[in-house]
Amino acid sequence: MASDPPFPLRSKRAPSHGAPVVRRKRGRLAPVRAHAAEAVAEAPPCAEVTRTRALAAEGVFDTASCQSVGVAVLRVLARIRAREQAVASATMSLGQRERLSEMILALDALAEALRGALRAPGWKMMDLDPEPEPPDVDESLWWYALAEALQALEAGLRQIASMVAGQPRPSAARTLAALVARVLRRHYHALLAEAEHWMG
């Protein structure tokens, strides 16, 4: 919940924000929207995605505040997806690549569920502020790609907490933020485990 202390993100072995700047390629990664339709059917089971779809079908997220939060969360997911895709592209391990692929599919499924929750006000916000192109990333440096993905997840969790800090308890906006935060925390700890394994 947003009023709790900051999400427990860091470990003493977590990558530092002072990591060297990643060199960039000119090519761009495809945004979430381009992959969502085909990816959702293959995504591993996710209780948060199922719950988001169910609440959206009930109209729980139809409030103006929820629509605004949903649009902002989609921006966060697009940035995180790009970073996780860079890690998957850079790794030489088949096992890591398979784990990252499942994580990316989970993000795609969550993004699709969030789009299903958008109503006219939300789509109007999307039209006024189109989904940005994902950032350029260097797909050849696994460690730097991993560090940037961890930093993107940290930033995304803090941003989501900030979005709903002023919302009453309970509220639909807080429920939506909590569902997304659970998914992002799992991704953070999965990537942190990869980093700790590499450092060990």
C-alpha positions as a printed Julia matrix, in Angstrom:
200×3 Matrix{Float64}:
   0.0     0.0     0.0
   1.25    3.41   -0.85
   1.28    4.78    2.68
   3.54    1.99    3.96
   7.31    2.49    4.03
   8.99    2.4     0.59
   8.87   -1.0    -1.08
  11.69   -3.26    0.19
  13.78   -3.16   -2.92
  17.45   -3.03   -2.19
  19.89   -5.67   -1.18
  23.51   -4.94   -0.38
  24.29   -6.95   -3.47
  21.88   -5.14   -5.73
  23.35   -3.26   -8.7
  24.26    0.32   -7.92
  22.63    3.29   -9.57
  26.17    4.41  -10.22
  26.82    1.61  -12.69
  28.56    2.68  -15.89
  26.32    4.18  -18.51
  25.1     1.62  -20.99
  26.1     2.11  -24.59
  23.12    2.4   -26.86
  22.22    0.8   -30.15
  20.28    2.62  -32.8
  17.64   -0.07  -33.12
  14.52    0.07  -30.95
  12.76   -2.7   -29.15
   9.15   -3.27  -30.09
   6.67   -1.71  -27.63
   4.31   -3.77  -25.49
   1.38   -3.01  -27.79
   3.02   -4.8   -30.73
   3.32   -8.07  -28.85
   0.35   -8.17  -26.51
  -2.18   -9.91  -28.73
  -0.09  -12.97  -29.5
   1.73  -13.09  -26.16
  -1.24  -13.15  -23.82
  -2.37  -16.62  -24.93
   1.07  -18.04  -24.06
   1.61  -16.19  -20.79
   2.09  -18.35  -17.67
  -0.76  -18.29  -15.13
  -0.75  -15.12  -13.05
  -3.23  -14.51  -10.23
  -2.84  -10.73  -10.5
  -3.69  -10.74  -14.2
  -6.74  -12.93  -13.57
  -7.87  -10.63  -10.76
  -7.33   -7.48  -12.86
  -9.45   -8.91  -15.68
 -12.21   -9.92  -13.27
 -12.35   -6.52  -11.57
 -12.26   -4.75  -14.93
 -15.21   -6.84  -16.13
 -17.13   -5.8   -13.01
 -16.46   -2.12  -13.73
 -14.45   -1.64  -10.54
 -11.79    0.35  -12.39
 -14.17    2.69  -14.2
 -13.51    5.67  -11.9
 -11.58    8.66  -13.25
  -8.74    8.11  -10.76
  -8.42    4.46  -11.77
  -8.38    5.33  -15.45
  -5.57    7.79  -14.84
  -3.6     5.26  -12.8
  -4.15    2.59  -15.45
  -2.76    4.79  -18.21
   0.28    5.74  -16.12
   0.93    2.1   -15.19
   0.9     1.13  -18.87
   3.74    3.62  -19.41
   5.67    2.04  -16.54
   5.15   -1.48  -17.92
   6.35   -0.43  -21.38
   9.63    0.87  -19.94
  10.17   -2.21  -17.81
   9.37   -4.55  -20.69
  12.02   -2.89  -22.84
  14.62   -3.36  -20.1
  13.7    -7.0   -19.5
  13.8    -7.69  -23.23
  17.33   -6.27  -23.3
  18.39   -8.68  -20.55
  16.85  -11.61  -22.42
  18.6   -10.59  -25.62
  21.98  -10.17  -23.92
  22.09  -13.41  -21.9
  24.05  -16.38  -23.16
  22.18  -18.8   -20.89
  19.23  -20.69  -22.33
  17.75  -21.06  -18.85
  17.95  -17.33  -18.22
  16.44  -16.58  -21.6
  13.5   -18.89  -20.93
  12.89  -17.32  -17.51
  13.04  -13.82  -18.97
  10.69  -14.81  -21.79
   8.1   -15.96  -19.25
   8.49  -12.71  -17.32
   8.0   -10.66  -20.47
   4.9   -12.64  -21.39
   3.55  -11.93  -17.91
   4.08   -8.19  -18.43
   2.32   -8.4   -21.78
  -0.64  -10.19  -20.22
  -0.84   -7.6   -17.45
  -0.68   -4.74  -19.95
  -3.44   -6.34  -22.0
  -5.59   -6.73  -18.87
  -5.04   -3.06  -18.05
  -6.03   -2.01  -21.55
  -9.19   -4.06  -21.08
  -9.94   -1.94  -18.02
  -9.71    1.35  -19.92
 -12.93    3.16  -20.78
 -13.5     6.31  -22.83
 -11.67    8.63  -20.38
  -8.67    6.33  -20.27
  -8.45    5.94  -24.02
  -8.74    9.71  -24.39
  -5.73   10.08  -22.09
  -3.87    7.51  -24.18
  -4.66    9.46  -27.35
  -3.53   12.75  -25.82
  -0.32   11.22  -24.51
   0.58    8.29  -26.79
   2.63    5.41  -25.46
   6.3     6.4   -25.89
   8.76    4.4   -27.93
  10.84    2.13  -25.68
  14.35    3.43  -24.93
  17.33    2.34  -26.97
  19.27   -0.38  -25.2
  22.55   -2.19  -25.71
  21.66   -5.86  -26.07
  25.28   -7.05  -25.93
  26.12   -6.24  -22.29
  24.21   -8.6   -20.02
  25.32   -7.15  -16.69
  24.49   -3.55  -17.64
  21.17   -4.6   -19.14
  20.35   -6.41  -15.88
  21.33   -3.37  -13.77
  19.11   -1.09  -15.85
  16.18   -3.52  -15.61
  16.51   -3.58  -11.82
  16.63    0.22  -11.72
  13.57    0.46  -13.97
  11.65   -1.87  -11.65
  12.68    0.16   -8.6
  11.59    3.38  -10.27
   8.33    1.82  -11.46
   7.42    0.6    -7.97
   8.09    4.01   -6.47
   6.11    5.74   -9.18
   3.12    3.44   -8.68
   3.22    4.03   -4.91
   3.31    7.79   -5.51
   0.33    7.62   -7.89
  -2.02    6.34   -5.2
  -0.53    7.99   -2.12
  -3.47   10.38   -1.83
  -6.19    7.84   -2.58
  -8.53    6.72    0.25
  -8.35    3.28    1.81
  -9.8     1.15    0.39
 -10.11    2.37   -3.18
 -10.11    0.85   -6.66
  -6.97    2.8    -7.58
  -5.1     1.33   -4.61
  -6.3    -2.17   -5.51
  -5.05   -1.75   -9.08
  -1.71   -0.38   -7.91
  -1.28   -3.25   -5.44
  -1.92   -5.89   -8.1
   0.65   -4.38  -10.44
   3.17   -3.85   -7.64
   3.02   -7.54   -6.7
   3.98   -8.53  -10.24
   6.81   -5.99  -10.39
   8.2    -7.06   -7.01
   8.37  -10.67   -8.22
  10.24   -9.52  -11.31
  12.61   -7.44   -9.2
  13.48  -10.32   -6.89
  13.86  -12.74   -9.82
  16.35  -10.41  -11.52
  18.1    -9.72   -8.22
  18.57  -13.46   -7.77
  20.16  -13.6   -11.24
  22.51  -10.78  -10.24
  23.47  -12.43   -6.95
  24.05  -15.75   -8.71
  26.34  -14.01  -11.19
  28.21  -12.18   -8.43
  28.61  -15.38   -6.43
